[in-house]
Amino acid sequence: MLALAQGQPATGWWQVPGAFGPHDEAVAVLEASARSVVEFSATALPLVAQTPHYTRALCWHRRHEEHAALTRAGRRREILLDPTQPDRTLILDEAVLRRPVGGPTAMAQQLRHLVALVRGRPVAVRVVPFREGGYRSPGDCAVYRITDAPTVVHLHSDAASGLLDDPADTRVVEDTLHGLLSIAASPDDSVDLLTRFAADHERTAGLYP
């Protein structure tokens, strides 16, 4: 994995002083090297897709981390402005769309933002609907497929962050994600769900009848 860093330019969101650790730096290199990225989240949107209000709302119980979280999310969002960014698939549990993080108005804005991302960039969203029942979960993760290099998996939570590059380990995660994709709504149907839940949040906020 360290070999991926050789020859990489000293630019990117991970350079912000004091805000990041070694895994943030490694993920920045992976983002720059990957030809495709598949991310899964069961509880909250991935950083790359978060609006500032959404990120701030997730930090309500740890305000001392808010600045670092906003900086990290902001730098991740810059990835989506890069014309050479990899193809990206975001697999989301339906609960992520329903939970009004930051309140219904902020959540509606977040979902509208996500729809705009899908329509304007090489980003696909696949929603795993409640109607599919239970499923095997790999935990929040990102799979980086890299040309002429092993696939790397980033497992992450608020408590820990791990990077896997042994094919025996990454294959388990990839197989689990493949299972999720087999039951997830299609990209077009997922956008319809995003739009529907955005409207539901707007109604809850009283923005229209």
N, C-alpha and C positions, 0 to 999 in steps of 0.2 A: 504494500500500500504506500509505503514511503516513496517508492520509486515513481509513483504518479506525480509527486511534488517536484521532481527534478525538471528544471527548465521552465517551470510555471512562472509567469510574471508576478511581481510583487504588487498586485492590485486586487481589489475585491472587498466585499463587505466585512471580511474577518479581520481587517487591519485596525479597526477602531480600538484604541488603547484601553486596556483594562476591562473590556466588555465580554471578551471571549476566552475560551479555553482551547486546549489542543484539538478536541473533536470538532469544534467550530471551524478551526483552520483546515482540518482534514476534509470536512464536508464542503468547504469552499473549493478545494482542489477537485473533489469528486464532481461538483456541479460544473466546473470548467472542463472536465474530461469526459463526462457522460454523453452518450448518444441518446439515451432515454432514461427517464426517472419515473418510477411508480411509487406513490406514497399512499399509506393507509392511515386513517384516523377514525377512532370510534367516539371521541368525546369533544374534540375541538378542531377547527380548521388548521391545516398546516400553516406555518409561519409565512410561507411564500404567498399565500392567498389572503392573509389577514389585512383588514383595514386598521388604521391606528386606533380608532375607537374600540374595536374588537380586542385588539392586543391589550389596551389599557384596562378594559373590563376584566380580562382574565387575571390581571394582577391585583384585583381589589383587596385580597387578603395578604399581599406582600408588596406594599407600595415601595419599599426600599429597592425592589428589583425592577420597578417600572421603567426607569430610564434605559437600563441595559436591554430589557425586553423590546422596547420600542425601537432602539437602535438596531438590534439584531433583526427584527422583523422588517424594518425599513430597508436595510441592506439586502435582505433576501428578496424583497419586492423588486429591487433594481435588476435582479436576474431576469425578470420577465420582460424588461426593456431591451435586453441584449438580443439582437437579431440572430445570433448563433446559438441561442439557448436550445437545450435538448427538448425532444418531445416529452410531454409530462402528462401522466394520468394520476388524478386524485381520486382515490376510493374512499367514500365517506359513508358512515352509518347514517341512517335517516335521523337519528337523534341529534346529530350535529346541526341539521337544518332546523329542527324544531326548538332547540334550546335557545331562549332569547338572551343571548350573551350581550350585556350592556343595555338591555331593555328592547322592547319590540321595534322601536324606530331604528336603533342602531343595527339590530339584526337584519331588518329589511334592507337597510343600506348595504350591509355586508353581503347579503345574498345577491343583490343587484350588481354589486361589484364583481362577484364571482361569475355571474352570467356574462358580464362584459369581458372578463378575462377569456372565457371559453370562446367567445365569438371573435376575439381579436388576436389570439395568439395560439401557438401549438400546445394548447392545454385542453384535456378532456376530463370531465367529471363523471364518475360512475357512482351512483347512490345505491346502497344496499337497503332495500325497503323493509319495513317492519313485517310485512306480509310473508317474507321469506323465513321468519322464525329465527331460531338460533343458528350460530355458525362458529367454526373454528376461527380464532383471531390470533394473528401474530403479534398483537400489541402495536402501538404506534411505531411506524417504521417507514423507511424509504429504501428502495432498491435502485442502485445505480448500475446500469449496464454500460460498459466501456469497451470500445473497439480495441481488440488486441490486448486485453487485460481481463483478469477475473472480475466477475460481478462482485460488488460490495454492498452489504446491507448495513444501514444505520438504524439501530434500535434505540429509541429514546423515550424518556419520560421526565417529569420534574425531578425525579430522584436519581436517575442514572442515565448514562449514554454509552452505548457499545457499538463497535464496528466489527463486522464479520466479513472475512474474505475466503474462508475455507469453503470450497464448493459443496462439501457435505452439509455444512451449516446453511449456506445461502440457498441451497436447493429446497430445504424445508420451508423457508420463508416464501420463496417463489411459488412453491406448490400450493401453499395456503392462500396466497394472493390470487393464484389462478382459480382456486375454488370460489373465492369471493367474486371475482369477475364473472364467473359462470352464473351467479344468481343476482348480480347487480343489474339495475336498469340500464338500458342502452344509453349512449351519450345524449341522443336527442330527448329520450324520455327523462333523463336525469336533469337536463336543462328545464324541461317542463315542471319537474318537481321543485327545482330552485325557484322558478318564477311563481309557482303556486304558494310555496311557503313564504316567500317574500310578501305576497299579497295578504296572506293570513296574518303575518306580523303587522303589516300596515293597518289592517282592520282592527287588530287588537289595540294598536296605538291610537285609534280613532282618526286616522288620516283620511279615511273615506268610509262610507257606510258598507 
